[in-house]
Amino acid sequence: MSEHIASPASIAPVQSTKLTVKEKIAYSFTDMAGNLLYVTISSYIMYFYTDVFGIPASGAWGASVILLAARFADAIAAVFWGSVVDHTQTKWGQSRPWFLWLAVPFAITVWLAFTAPSLPDGAPKFWYAMFTYILAAGAVYTGIQTPITAILPNLTSDPTERISANTYRMAGGNIGSFITSAFCIPLVGFFGTVVGGGDKAGFMIVTAIFGLIAVALLLFSFKNLNEHNYHPEQQKPIPFKDSLRACKGNWPWIILVVAFVIFWIAASTRSGMAVYYSKYVLGNENLTSLFNGVNVLGLIGTLSMPFLVKYTKNKTLTMIIGLIIGIIGQSLMPLAGNSVALAVIFWTIGVLGAAIACGMPFGMLADTVDYGEWKTGIHAAGFLTAFGSAFCIQVGSGLGAFIPLQIMNHFGYVANTKQSASSLGAISFCFIWLPVIIYVIVGAIMLLYRKYEKMEPQIKAELAERHAQ
C-alpha cells in the first residue's frame, strides 16, 4: 500500500466516542496502581538488594546480574502478554478483565520481592531475589502494564480523546509515583523502628500497604472502564505469526520502540540512582524522598501535553521539547554543589521535561496500531502496545540498573561505607550525565517519526471507511 499523504479535503471525518470524566479517572487509576508498586521496585530494589538484603552490587551472584537477566526474561513476558491480550475475548472486553484478574497477584508478588528471608549469602539469596523479581516486575507487572496501554486504542478512535485519556493516565501515574517516592523510605524507617526489624520489616509492611491500595484502584478501573472501540466481530483473535506481520514495515512503531527502550535506560537510572546520590554524595539518605517526591511536579509536564500538541500540531516536537527541558535540568545539577535547595530546583526542571518525554510515546503507540492495521489489515493492539510499552520498560529499566551498577563497581563502590572520590564521581555521573547523553540519542531517533505522524489523518479516515463496510 502506498504511503502518500492525502489532502485534508479528501479525508472524511472520523466518528468516535467521547469518553466521560469518570472513565478517564478510571483509566488514570490503572497507571496510579501500576506506578505505586512498580516505581517502588524501580526506585528501591537496587538499594534493597545491596544495602538491605546483602547482595553484592556486581559479580556472579550480584544485583546487577539479577536486574539485567530478569529484565530480559520480563521482556519475553511482554511479547507473551501482548499475544494473550490479542486473544482475549470476554463480555468485559479485551484488556479490561486483566485489571480484575491480576490485581491481587500483582500486590502479592511485589510484597514477596521486598521480603528478605534469612538465607545464606551467595546462590540462595541470588535465586530468591531473581525468582521473586521476575514474578513481580516481569510476569505479573507486565500482565498489568500490557492492557493498560493496549486498552487505549479500544477506548476511542478519536486522536484528541486518546491524548486526553493518556494525559489522565500519566497524571495518575505521576500521583502513584509521588506516593511511593515521597513516603516509601520514611515509612520504611518508621515501621522498621516501631515494629522492630529495621528496613527489612519496614519494606515488607510498606509494600503490603501499597499493594492493598493498588488492588482497590485496579478494581475501580475494571468497574468503570468501557472498551467502546472493541469490535469482536471484526477484531478476531489472530495467530502469533500474524501479530509479527503487524510489525513488518511498521516504521513508526519500530522508531518508537527503539527510542523508548533507550529512554527508559535514563528513566530507570535517574530513579534508581537517587538513593545513592542522596546517601553518599549529599550525605542524607532521606533526601531520596525529596528528590523522588518532587516527581509529582511532573504532573505539570503531563497536563501540558495536550496543550503543547495542540499548539505545535506536532507530537514528535512535543516529545523533543520534553527531552530538551530534561537535558537543561540535568545539566544544571552540577552547579548546585552541596546546596540541596538548588539541586532540588534543577532536578525539578528535569522532572518536568522527563514527564513530557515519557508520556508522549504511550499515546503515540495507539497511532502505530492504526498504522499497522492500515498497512497489513491486522489489528494487533495487544502485541504492538505490549512490545512498545512493557517490553521497552523492561529492557530499558534492566539496562538502566545494570549499567550504573557496573560503572559504580568499576570505580570501587562498596555498600554502607564511606565512598572513595572515584566512587562518588561515578555515582554523580550516573545520576546526572548518563541521562543527558541518553536524551540526546532519543531526540535524534524521534526526528525520524515525524514523516509518519503526518500520515495519521489519512490513515484514520481510511480505517473508518473500512470499518463502516
C-alpha positions in Angstrom: 0.0 0.0 0.0 1.4 3.4 -1.0 2.2 5.9 1.8 1.0 9.0 0.0 -0.4 11.8 2.1 -4.0 12.7 1.2 -5.1 16.3 1.2 -7.3 17.4 4.1 -10.3 17.9 1.7 -10.2 14.2 0.8 -10.2 13.0 4.4 -13.6 12.1 5.8 -14.3 13.0 9.4 -13.9 10.1 11.8 -16.8 9.4 14.1 -15.6 8.3 17.5 -16.5 8.0 21.2 -16.1 10.8 23.6 -15.0 9.5 27.0 -16.6 10.6 30.2 -14.6 12.2 33.0 -15.3 9.1 35.2 -13.9 6.9 32.5 -10.8 9.0 32.2 -10.3 9.0 36.0 -10.7 5.2 36.0 -8.0 5.0 33.3 -5.8 7.2 35.4 -6.2 4.7 38.3 -4.7 1.9 36.3 -1.3 3.7 36.0 -1.6 5.0 39.5 -1.8 1.5 40.8 0.9 0.3 38.4 3.3 3.0 39.4 2.6 2.8 43.1 4.1 -0.7 43.1 6.4 -0.6 40.0 8.1 2.7 41.0 8.8 1.1 44.4 10.6 -1.6 42.5 12.4 0.6 40.0 13.4 3.2 42.6 14.4 1.0 45.6 15.1 -2.6 44.5 18.8 -1.9 43.8 19.2 -0.3 47.2 17.1 -3.1 48.8 19.3 -5.8 47.3 22.7 -4.1 48.1 22.1 -2.3 51.4 19.2 -4.3 53.0 19.2 -7.9 51.7 23.0 -8.0 51.5 23.5 -8.9 47.8 26.7 -7.5 46.3 26.3 -4.9 43.6 28.2 -6.8 41.0 29.8 -10.2 40.4 28.4 -13.7 39.5 25.8 -13.5 42.3 25.4 -9.7 42.2 22.4 -7.5 42.0 23.4 -6.1 38.6 23.1 -9.6 37.1 19.7 -10.2 38.7 18.3 -6.9 37.4 19.7 -7.3 33.8 18.9 -11.0 33.4 15.4 -10.7 34.9 14.5 -7.8 32.8 15.3 -9.6 29.6 13.2 -12.5 30.9 10.5 -9.9 31.6 10.8 -8.6 28.0 10.0 -12.0 26.7 7.0 -12.0 29.0 5.9 -8.7 27.3 5.7 -10.5 24.0 3.7 -13.3 25.6 1.3 -10.9 27.2 0.8 -9.0 24.0 -0.4 -12.1 22.3 -2.5 -13.1 25.3 -4.4 -9.8 25.2 -4.9 -10.0 21.5 -6.5 -13.5 22.1 -8.7 -12.3 24.9 -12.4 -12.1 24.1 -14.9 -11.6 27.0 -18.1 -9.8 27.7 -16.0 -7.2 29.6 -13.7 -6.5 26.6 -10.2 -7.4 25.6 -7.9 -5.6 28.1 -10.2 -4.6 30.9 -10.7 -8.1 32.5 -6.9 -8.3 33.2 -7.3 -5.5 35.8 -9.6 -7.7 37.7 -7.7 -11.0 37.3 -4.2 -9.7 38.1 -4.8 -7.1 40.8 -4.2 -9.4 43.8 -1.3 -11.4 42.2 0.4 -8.0 41.5 0.2 -6.9 45.1 1.4 -10.3 46.5 4.4 -10.7 44.1 5.7 -7.2 44.8 5.5 -7.9 48.6 7.4 -11.1 48.1 10.1 -9.2 46.1 10.7 -6.9 49.1 10.7 -9.8 51.6 14.2 -10.6 52.9 14.2 -14.1 54.4 17.2 -15.3 56.4 19.2 -17.1 53.6 22.9 -17.8 53.2 24.8 -15.4 51.1 25.6 -16.2 47.5 23.4 -18.5 45.5 20.4 -18.8 47.9 19.8 -15.1 48.1 20.6 -14.6 44.4 18.0 -17.2 43.3 15.3 -16.0 45.7 15.8 -12.4 44.5 15.8 -13.5 40.9 12.7 -15.6 41.1 10.6 -13.0 43.1 11.8 -10.2 40.9 10.8 -11.9 37.7 7.4 -12.7 39.2 6.8 -9.1 40.4 8.4 -6.9 37.8 8.0 -9.3 34.9 5.3 -11.9 34.8 2.6 -10.0 36.7 3.5 -6.4 36.3 3.8 -6.9 32.5 0.4 -8.5 32.6 -0.9 -5.3 34.1 1.1 -2.9 32.0 0.2 -4.5 28.7 -3.6 -4.0 28.9 -3.1 -0.5 30.4 -1.6 0.6 27.1 -3.4 -1.9 24.8 -6.8 -0.6 26.0 -6.3 2.9 24.7 -7.0 2.1 21.0 -10.2 0.3 22.2 -11.4 3.1 24.4 -11.8 5.5 21.4 -10.5 6.2 17.9 -10.6 9.9 18.4 -6.9 11.2 18.4 -7.8 14.1 20.7 -9.7 11.9 23.1 -6.7 9.5 23.1 -4.3 12.3 24.1 -6.7 13.4 26.8 -7.2 9.9 28.2 -3.4 9.3 28.1 -2.9 12.6 29.9 -5.2 11.4 32.7 -3.4 8.1 32.7 0.0 9.8 33.0 -1.3 12.1 35.7 -2.5 9.1 37.7 0.9 7.5 37.2 2.6 10.6 38.5 0.5 10.6 41.6 1.3 6.9 42.2 5.0 7.7 41.6 4.8 10.6 44.1 3.2 8.5 46.8 5.9 5.8 46.8 8.8 8.3 46.0 7.8 10.7 48.8 6.7 8.3 51.5 8.4 4.9 50.9 11.7 5.5 52.6 10.3 7.5 55.6 7.6 4.8 56.1 10.1 2.0 55.9 12.2 3.7 58.6 9.1 4.4 60.7 7.6 0.9 60.6 11.1 -0.6 60.9 11.6 1.3 64.1 8.1 0.9 65.6 7.7 -2.8 64.8 11.3 -3.7 65.0 13.4 -5.4 62.4 14.7 -2.3 60.7 14.5 -1.8 56.9 13.7 -5.5 56.3 10.5 -5.3 58.3 9.8 -1.8 57.0 9.8 -2.7 53.4 7.5 -5.7 54.0 4.9 -3.5 55.8 5.1 -0.6 53.3 4.7 -2.8 50.2 1.8 -4.6 51.8 0.0 -1.2 52.3 0.8 -0.1 48.8 -0.4 -3.4 47.5 -3.8 -3.0 49.1 -4.2 0.5 47.7 -3.2 -0.8 44.2 -5.8 -3.6 44.4 -8.6 -1.1 45.2 -7.6 1.2 42.3 -7.5 -1.6 39.8 -10.9 -2.9 40.8 -12.3 0.6 40.4 -10.8 0.8 36.9 -12.2 -2.6 36.0 -15.7 -1.5 37.0 -15.8 1.9 35.3 -13.9 1.5 32.0 -15.6 0.5 28.8 -13.9 -0.6 25.5 -16.1 1.4 23.1 -13.9 0.7 20.1 -13.7 -3.0 20.7 -15.4 -4.9 17.9 -15.0 -8.7 18.5 -16.8 -9.4 15.3 -14.1 -7.6 13.4 -11.1 -8.0 15.7 -10.9 -11.8 15.8 -8.0 -13.4 17.7 -5.0 -13.6 15.5 -2.2 -16.1 15.3 1.2 -15.1 16.7 2.7 -15.1 13.2 0.1 -12.5 12.1 1.0 -10.4 15.2 4.5 -10.3 13.9 3.2 -9.3 10.4 1.7 -6.2 12.0 5.3 -5.2 13.0 6.7 -5.7 9.5 7.1 -2.4 7.8 5.5 -0.6 10.7 8.3 2.0 10.8 6.6 4.5 13.2 6.2 1.6 15.7 9.8 0.5 15.2 11.1 4.0 15.7 9.0 4.4 18.9 10.2 1.0 20.3 13.9 1.8 19.7 13.5 5.4 21.2 11.5 4.2 24.2 13.9 1.4 25.1 16.8 3.9 25.2 14.7 6.5 27.0 13.9 4.0 29.8 17.6 3.5 30.5 17.7 7.1 31.5 14.4 7.0 33.4 15.5 3.9 35.4 18.9 5.4 36.1 17.5 8.7 37.4 15.1 7.0 39.8 17.5 4.2 40.9 20.5 6.4 41.5 18.6 9.0 43.6 19.1 7.0 46.8 22.8 6.5 46.2 23.3 10.2 45.3 21.4 11.3 48.4 23.1 8.9 50.7 26.7 9.1 49.6 27.1 12.5 47.7 24.8 14.7 49.7 25.2 12.7 52.9 21.5 12.2 53.7 19.6 9.1 52.6 16.2 10.7 53.5 16.8 13.2 50.7 15.8 10.4 48.3 12.2 11.1 49.2 12.7 14.7 48.4 14.2 14.1 45.0 11.7 11.4 44.1 8.9 13.2 45.8 9.1 16.2 43.5 8.4 13.9 40.7 4.8 14.7 41.4 5.5 18.1 39.8 5.8 16.1 36.6 2.0 16.5 36.6 2.6 20.0 35.3 4.5 18.5 32.3 1.9 15.8 31.9 -1.0 18.2 31.9 0.8 20.4 29.5 1.0 17.7 26.8 -2.4 18.2 25.2 -1.8 22.0 25.0 1.7 21.5 23.6 0.3 19.1 21.0 -2.5 21.5 20.1 -0.1 24.5 19.9 2.6 22.8 17.9 0.3 20.4 16.0 3.3 18.1 16.3 3.5 15.2 18.7 7.1 14.5 17.7 8.1 18.1 18.5 6.3 17.9 21.8 8.3 14.9 22.9 11.6 16.6 21.8 10.7 19.7 23.8 10.4 17.4 26.8 13.8 15.9 26.2 15.3 19.4 25.8 13.8 20.6 29.1 15.1 17.4 30.7 18.6 18.0 29.4 18.6 21.5 30.8 17.6 20.4 34.2 20.1 17.6 34.4 22.9 19.8 33.1 22.3 22.4 35.7 22.7 19.9 38.6 26.5 20.2 39.0 26.0 24.0 39.6 24.1 23.1 42.8 27.2 21.9 44.6 26.2 20.9 48.1 23.1 23.1 48.0 20.1 20.8 48.5 17.7 23.6 47.5 19.4 24.3 44.2 19.8 20.6 43.5 16.0 20.1 44.0 15.2 23.1 41.8 17.3 21.9 38.9 16.1 18.3 39.4 12.5 19.6 39.2 13.2 21.2 35.8 14.5 17.8 34.7 11.3 16.1 36.1 9.1 18.4 34.0 10.9 17.5 30.8 11.0 13.8 31.6 7.3 13.7 32.3 6.5 15.1 28.8 9.1 12.9 27.1 7.8 9.8 28.9 4.1 10.4 28.4 4.0 11.1 24.7 5.0 7.6 23.4 2.2 5.9 25.3 -0.3 7.9 23.4 1.6 7.6 20.1 1.6 3.8 20.3 -2.1 3.8 19.7 -1.5 5.6 16.4 1.1 2.9 15.4 -1.6 0.3 16.0 -3.7 2.1 13.4 -0.7 2.3 11.0 -0.2 -1.5 11.3 -3.9 -2.2 10.7 -3.9 0.2 7.7 -0.8 -1.3 6.2 -1.4 -5.0 6.9 -5.1 -5.3 7.8 -4.1 -6.7 11.2 -5.3 -5.0 14.4 -2.7 -6.3 16.9 -3.2 -3.7 19.7 -2.1 -6.1 22.5 1.1 -7.2 20.8 2.2 -3.9 19.4 1.5 -1.9 22.6 2.9 -4.6 24.8 6.1 -4.6 22.9 6.1 -0.8 22.7 5.5 -0.2 26.4 6.1 -3.2 28.7 9.0 -4.6 26.6 10.6 -1.2 26.3 10.2 -0.5 30.0 11.6 -3.9 31.0 14.6 -3.9 28.7 15.4 -0.2 29.3 14.9 -0.5 33.0 17.1 -3.6 33.1 19.9 -1.8 31.3 19.2 1.3 33.4 20.0 -0.8 36.5 22.8 -2.8 35.1 24.9 0.0 33.5 25.1 2.2 36.6 25.9 -0.7 38.9 28.7 -1.8 36.6 30.1 1.7 36.5 29.9 2.1 40.3 31.5 -1.3 40.8 34.3 -0.4 38.4 35.1 2.7 40.3 35.1 1.0 43.7 31.6 1.3 45.2 31.2 -0.7 48.5 27.8 -0.6 50.2 27.4 1.1 53.6 30.9 2.5 53.7 32.5 5.9 53.0 32.9 6.1 49.3 36.2 7.0 47.5 36.5 10.1 45.3 36.3 7.9 42.2 33.2 6.1 43.5 31.5 9.4 44.3 32.3 10.6 40.8 30.8 7.5 39.3 27.6 8.0 41.3 27.3 11.6 40.2 28.0 10.7 36.6 25.3 8.1 36.5 22.8 10.3 38.3 23.4 13.5 36.3 25.2 13.0 33.0 24.2 9.5 31.8 20.5 10.6 31.3 21.7 13.7 29.4 23.6 11.5 26.9 20.6 9.2 26.5 18.2 12.1 26.0 20.3 13.4 23.1 20.2 10.0 21.4 16.5 9.6 21.9 15.8 13.1 20.4 17.8 12.2 17.3 15.9 9.0 16.8 12.5 10.7 17.2 13.2 13.1 14.3 12.6 10.1 12.1 9.0 9.7 13.4 7.6 13.0 12.0 7.2 11.7 8.5 4.7 9.1 9.7 2.9 11.4 12.0 1.9 13.5 9.0 0.1 10.5 7.6 -2.3 9.9 10.5 -5.4 11.8 9.3 -5.3 9.8 6.0 -4.9 6.5 7.9 -7.7 7.1 10.4 -10.1 8.2 7.6 -9.4 5.1 5.5 -9.7 2.8 8.5 -13.1 4.4 9.4 -14.2 3.6 5.8 -13.1 0.0 6.1 -14.9 -0.5 9.4 -18.1 1.0 8.0 -18.2 -1.5 5.2 
